[in-house]
């Protein structure tokens, strides 16, 4: 494995490996040891910092008891639907600038409710209505794309178990290849989430400027007193 440039297919595969590992309740240390991959390298692999080669891919799949069809995209366009290239660039840019990642499950739930025109109460209700089920699955997709959030936390928030979310995710994955409206909704949900990120960052910058102005005012007042 080597450090890599941004690659949608690689990101898609690594995200699915991480999902399967979490769904099976396995630790990073367990997979790395059993696959014969250094722990640091495996961690970089899951976070997408290293490019995955076929040899290591099949080692990991063997340890996970998974098939390559569970992690490999049917096409590059399919991978692009799951891993928004602009989202990756902005996340990397934010990390380099030292800004904290401030997206939360609240933001994801709010973005999904905005796109589907539903309330959070309806989203977390026991109802199996198709639009609600689809909205929950889109929330699952968004959660997987924000690295510091977990499906376990989302399952608690939506009052569902992880296996149910994973099952719905697989069914939705099958629809992505032919359902343009679904793909459009996922893109719009990503944009809604990005708008929330932008608002949060703008508010954080405003608070920072306010603190700096107060600090400067105190310094100026102290200088005049002297």
Wavefront OBJ file of the C-alpha trace (Angstrom):
o trace
v 0.000 0.000 0.000
v 1.243 3.495 -0.868
v 0.036 7.031 -0.138
v -2.487 7.934 -2.797
v -4.225 10.709 -4.634
v -8.007 11.027 -4.279
v -9.618 7.991 -5.951
v -13.367 7.444 -5.889
v -13.255 3.673 -6.381
v -10.610 3.242 -3.670
v -12.673 5.375 -1.264
v -15.775 3.356 -2.078
v -14.006 0.041 -1.366
v -12.328 1.240 1.841
v -15.612 2.648 3.164
v -17.325 -0.695 2.534
v -14.506 -2.621 4.245
v -14.908 -0.385 7.289
v -18.703 -0.845 7.226
v -18.454 -4.636 7.095
v -15.875 -4.685 9.906
v -18.074 -2.538 12.150
v -21.204 -4.529 11.305
v -19.389 -7.725 12.344
v -18.193 -6.145 15.586
v -14.495 -6.556 14.735
v -11.659 -4.259 15.811
v -9.054 -2.722 13.529
v -6.355 -4.591 15.472
v -8.066 -7.944 14.813
v -8.288 -7.454 11.046
v -4.746 -6.086 10.720
v -3.215 -8.988 12.675
v -5.151 -11.731 10.889
v -4.558 -10.221 7.445
v -0.829 -9.765 8.114
v -0.942 -5.990 7.570
v 0.811 -3.520 9.925
v -1.729 -1.815 12.173
v -0.721 1.701 11.085
v -1.022 0.780 7.416
v -4.427 -0.814 7.923
v -5.693 2.272 9.774
v -4.520 4.473 6.891
v -6.252 2.097 4.480
v -9.650 2.355 6.195
v -9.456 6.141 6.309
v -8.551 6.246 2.616
v -5.027 7.643 3.035
v -3.442 4.607 1.342
v -4.340 2.997 -1.974
v -5.424 -0.630 -1.591
v -3.819 -3.277 -3.821
v -5.546 -6.509 -4.840
v -3.380 -8.766 -2.680
v -4.257 -6.942 0.521
v -7.868 -6.565 -0.579
v -8.336 -10.334 -0.846
v -6.527 -10.897 2.456
v -8.934 -8.533 4.193
v -11.995 -10.010 2.494
v -10.904 -13.472 3.628
v -10.622 -12.302 7.247
v -13.995 -10.535 7.039
v -15.657 -13.543 5.394
v -16.912 -11.190 2.678
v -17.194 -11.407 -1.102
v -15.626 -8.884 -3.454
v -19.083 -7.992 -4.810
v -19.907 -6.562 -1.360
v -17.186 -3.913 -1.603
v -16.507 -3.366 -5.316
v -18.622 -0.792 -7.206
v -20.426 -1.786 -10.349
v -19.020 1.312 -12.081
v -17.081 4.493 -11.383
v -20.340 6.464 -11.568
v -21.748 4.275 -8.802
v -18.726 5.014 -6.633
v -19.160 8.718 -7.351
v -22.712 8.592 -6.014
v -21.443 7.139 -2.748
v -18.342 9.260 -2.332
v -18.970 12.864 -3.282
v -15.686 14.163 -4.700
v -16.374 17.733 -3.648
v -17.177 16.574 -0.123
v -13.783 14.833 0.049
v -11.896 17.903 -1.203
v -13.638 20.191 1.263
v -13.046 17.775 4.148
v -9.330 17.564 3.299
v -9.134 21.340 2.918
v -10.838 21.808 6.285
v -8.438 19.391 7.952
v -5.396 21.189 6.473
v -6.770 24.507 7.682
v -7.114 23.111 11.180
v -10.859 23.616 11.382
v -12.764 21.176 13.577
v -15.264 18.840 11.974
v -18.488 20.055 13.427
v -21.082 17.940 11.640
v -23.198 15.805 13.930
v -26.060 13.325 13.674
v -28.381 16.271 14.329
v -27.155 17.859 11.100
v -27.619 14.646 9.108
v -31.130 14.100 10.458
v -32.047 17.720 9.754
v -30.674 17.552 6.187
v -32.588 14.353 5.403
v -35.811 15.701 6.907
v -35.396 18.867 4.804
v -35.001 16.911 1.548
v -37.897 14.522 2.190
v -40.201 17.098 3.802
v -40.710 15.023 6.945
v -40.320 15.584 10.674
v -37.749 13.924 12.898
v -40.629 12.294 14.769
v -41.758 10.600 11.545
v -38.175 9.598 10.687
v -37.720 7.815 14.018
v -41.235 6.350 14.135
v -41.932 2.593 13.745
v -43.585 3.272 10.363
v -42.244 1.299 7.384
v -43.602 3.723 4.807
v -41.395 3.693 1.710
v -40.391 7.362 1.820
v -39.471 7.095 5.505
v -37.465 3.915 4.926
v -35.643 5.575 2.044
v -34.923 8.682 4.137
v -33.424 6.546 6.911
v -31.200 4.786 4.399
v -30.011 8.091 2.924
v -29.164 9.170 6.488
v -27.112 5.970 6.747
v -25.215 6.845 3.558
v -24.438 10.351 4.835
v -23.315 9.015 8.207
v -20.874 6.624 6.544
v -19.339 9.534 4.636
v -18.604 11.549 7.800
v -15.677 9.694 9.274
v -16.098 10.629 12.937
v -19.727 9.394 13.040
v -20.787 5.749 13.399
v -23.730 3.650 12.273
v -24.146 2.432 15.854
v -24.880 5.997 16.998
v -27.230 6.536 14.063
v -29.090 3.304 14.786
v -29.749 4.507 18.319
v -30.888 7.888 17.039
v -33.290 6.326 14.521
v -34.402 3.636 16.998
v -33.289 0.875 14.634
v -30.661 -1.822 14.934
v -27.531 -1.741 12.775
v -28.481 -4.905 10.893
v -31.768 -3.306 9.760
v -29.932 -0.235 8.468
v -27.399 -2.441 6.655
v -30.191 -4.476 5.046
v -31.945 -1.323 3.815
v -28.619 -0.018 2.559
v -28.080 -3.104 0.407
v -31.576 -2.796 -1.072
v -31.045 0.893 -1.819
v -27.699 0.087 -3.400
v -29.482 -2.092 -5.953
v -31.786 0.797 -6.893
v -28.967 3.268 -7.454
v -28.042 1.710 -10.787
v -31.396 2.573 -12.382
v -33.238 5.081 -10.163
v -32.206 8.583 -11.260
v -34.582 10.271 -8.844
v -32.975 8.438 -5.932
v -29.490 9.460 -7.076
v -30.676 13.058 -7.351
v -32.078 12.966 -3.824
v -28.807 11.648 -2.440
v -26.911 14.434 -4.197
v -29.352 17.011 -2.828
v -29.005 15.538 0.678
v -25.232 15.918 0.403
v -25.660 19.525 -0.699
v -28.065 20.203 2.185
v -25.515 18.733 4.592
v -22.783 20.882 3.076
v -24.959 23.983 3.471
v -25.314 23.158 7.164
v -21.554 22.702 7.408
v -21.026 26.104 5.797
v -23.450 27.776 8.197
v -21.779 26.179 11.205
v -18.342 27.237 10.003
v -19.564 30.782 9.346
v -21.003 30.951 12.876
v -17.706 29.655 14.302
v -15.754 32.314 12.393
v -18.144 35.014 13.616
v -17.657 33.886 17.233
v -13.904 33.882 16.729
v -13.957 37.445 15.337
v -16.147 38.555 18.242
v -13.702 37.100 20.781
v -10.774 38.762 19.016
v -12.546 42.133 19.033
v -13.289 41.837 22.753
v -9.713 40.845 23.462
v -8.409 43.778 21.413
v -10.811 46.156 23.185
v -9.547 44.984 26.588
v -5.945 45.456 25.476
v -6.685 48.965 24.151
v -8.468 49.841 27.401
v -5.509 48.639 29.438
v -3.068 50.692 27.364
v -5.147 53.876 27.806
v -5.321 53.293 31.568
v -1.545 53.056 31.733
l 1 2 3 4 5 6 7 8 9 10 11 12 13 14 15 16 17 18 19 20 21 22 23 24 25 26 27 28 29 30 31 32 33 34 35 36 37 38 39 40 41 42 43 44 45 46 47 48 49 50 51 52 53 54 55 56 57 58 59 60 61 62 63 64 65 66 67 68 69 70 71 72 73 74 75 76 77 78 79 80 81 82 83 84 85 86 87 88 89 90 91 92 93 94 95 96 97 98 99 100 101 102 103 104 105 106 107 108 109 110 111 112 113 114 115 116 117 118 119 120 121 122 123 124 125 126 127 128 129 130 131 132 133 134 135 136 137 138 139 140 141 142 143 144 145 146 147 148 149 150 151 152 153 154 155 156 157 158 159 160 161 162 163 164 165 166 167 168 169 170 171 172 173 174 175 176 177 178 179 180 181 182 183 184 185 186 187 188 189 190 191 192 193 194 195 196 197 198 199 200 201 202 203 204 205 206 207 208 209 210 211 212 213 214 215 216 217 218 219 220 221 222 223 224 225 226
